[in-house]
Amino acid sequence: MRTRELDVRPFHERGEEPFEAIMSAVESLQENEQLLLINSFEPKPLYAVMRRKGFSHVTMDMGDGEWRVLFVPGM
């Protein structure tokens, strides 16, 4: 499976909400792709949204304010 990466930390740095960019990335995923989201905090509210869209997730706290969440479709 191919992984598409989206780093939303720059959105937060500009004071912008990245939700639309995340949903756009999710909608554009191909059948054999998963999404790796890089964020400055754990995006807990996003988990329910993605679950409703058919994604499971694996969350990794990388330290120093970096969180990586792998959203995998069909699980």
C-alpha positions as CSV (number, residue, x, y, z in Angstrom):
1,M,0.0,0.0,0.0
2,R,1.3,3.5,-0.9
3,T,1.3,6.2,1.8
4,R,0.4,9.8,1.0
5,E,1.8,12.3,3.6
6,L,0.1,15.5,4.8
7,D,1.9,17.7,7.2
8,V,-0.7,20.1,8.7
9,R,1.7,21.9,11.1
10,P,2.2,24.8,8.7
11,F,-1.6,25.4,8.8
12,H,-1.5,25.8,12.6
13,E,1.5,28.0,12.4
14,R,-0.5,30.4,10.1
15,G,-3.5,30.2,12.4
16,E,-5.5,28.2,9.9
17,E,-7.8,25.2,10.4
18,P,-6.5,22.2,8.3
19,F,-9.7,20.2,8.3
20,E,-10.7,21.0,4.7
21,A,-7.2,20.1,3.5
22,I,-7.3,16.8,5.4
23,M,-10.7,15.9,3.9
24,S,-9.5,16.9,0.5
25,A,-6.5,14.6,0.8
26,V,-8.8,11.8,2.1
27,E,-11.2,12.2,-0.8
28,S,-8.3,12.1,-3.3
29,L,-6.8,8.9,-2.0
30,Q,-6.6,6.1,-4.6
31,E,-7.7,2.6,-3.8
32,N,-4.2,1.5,-2.8
33,E,-3.3,4.5,-0.7
34,Q,-3.3,5.4,3.0
35,L,-2.8,8.8,4.6
36,L,0.0,9.7,7.0
37,L,-1.0,12.9,8.9
38,I,1.7,14.9,10.6
39,N,0.4,17.2,13.3
40,S,1.6,19.2,16.3
41,F,-0.9,17.5,18.6
42,E,-3.0,14.3,18.7
43,P,-6.0,15.0,16.6
44,K,-8.5,13.0,18.7
45,P,-11.7,14.6,17.2
46,L,-10.6,13.5,13.7
47,Y,-10.6,9.8,14.7
48,A,-14.4,9.6,14.8
49,V,-14.7,11.4,11.5
50,M,-12.3,9.1,9.8
51,R,-13.9,6.0,11.4
52,R,-17.2,7.0,9.8
53,K,-15.3,7.2,6.4
54,G,-14.1,3.6,6.9
55,F,-10.5,4.3,8.2
56,S,-8.7,2.8,11.2
57,H,-5.7,4.6,12.6
58,V,-2.3,4.1,14.3
59,T,-1.0,7.0,16.3
60,M,2.6,7.7,17.1
61,D,3.9,10.4,19.5
62,M,7.3,11.2,18.0
63,G,8.1,13.7,20.8
64,D,8.9,17.4,20.6
65,G,5.3,18.2,19.6
66,E,5.2,15.9,16.6
67,W,2.4,13.4,16.2
68,R,2.0,11.0,13.2
69,V,-1.3,9.3,12.5
70,L,-1.5,6.7,9.9
71,F,-5.1,6.4,8.5
72,V,-5.7,3.1,6.8
73,P,-8.8,2.5,4.7
74,G,-11.0,-0.6,4.9
75,M,-10.0,-1.8,8.4
